[in-house]
Amino acid sequence: MGLFPFMSKIVRKGKCLFLLLLCLCVVAWIATITIDNTNKPFQDGSKSPDDKSVAGFKQMELESEMIQSIEEQSAKETCPKQSPLRRGAIKLSFDPSLTIGQVERENGEVVEGQYNPSDCIARQSVAILIPHRNREKHLLYLLHHLHPFLQRQQLHYAIYVIHQAGVATFNRAKLLNVGYLEALNDHSWDCFVFHDVDLVPENDHNLYMCDKQPKHLVVGRNSTGYKLRYKGYFGGVSAMTKEQFFKVNGFPNTYWGWGGEDDDLRIRLTLQKMSIIRPALEVGRYTMVFHNRDNGNQINKDRMHLLRRTHQTWKTDGLNSCSYKVLSVQRAPLYINVTVDVGRPERAH
Ligand code: BGC
């Protein structure tokens, strides 16, 4: 064997050795990367493939739920004109041991004072406005009866309790103006029901919906032998659309104490050529929960004087001049509690 073939054999073997070494290095490098990745914790918020698929699945679930609710909404029909859930005349009872917790438990579908029927689209959205001060028990009785009553009428509704803070004489009318203005911050309600806290409706055929004309709902009450007090009576519970109430510039703000503000509103309606409609006598029946006249709600001796001037004052005394300070808005399970400082009378009575 000559020198040349011997050398070329050595070179060939060296090449093979080199290739073998190269392969071993590559295999070792791949192994390091794999081990590294398996042991390394997920850093910088990066997600494991498992996490990513869970998140993706949740997202898909959410989207399909949304689509389903949109579909359900568009598939829903408008609630019937006559709700099949109504029961007619109901025997009312007022249990002194009733608690707010009990009423809350009975009205699980009411959220922060608001309810919307689940199986049909309500014909109207109605804000119930209750002026209030120191009448907790009356409020409890009213909530107890009113929530199921309104649900049986298949309404989208919310109950606002407008609570007058301080010791100044009570001002029902101004509280109702505040209720109207504040409730419109939440939703563009179609209809407003101005509701005394001590009157409980006896018949759910008495619709808490607005009509082409302002509606007076209290035709009779137990305390007056279920008779209408007088032809133009517009107190207790009445319903007006957002537009009707706006057109008359709301209630006057200047009636402090008991009486006259409802007559003033009626005069405003008449000036706007509106008329009052009422349900049938047997339907517009209410039970008045007995109470003595409250301190701070003495008879308004100025009311006759004020009423004589309504045709001059209505344009400047009302929604457009209602100044007040909201002290708090609490969204309790069964009602929205707006506590307000409405000021005090300019002149002492
Ligand atoms: C008052 C009204 C009150 C009505 C019924 C009238 O004299 O002015 O405010 O609603 O009596 O009691």
Residues whose N, C-alpha, C, O or C-beta is under 5 A from the ligand:
A	BS01	BGC	R229 G235 G259 G260 E261 D262 D263
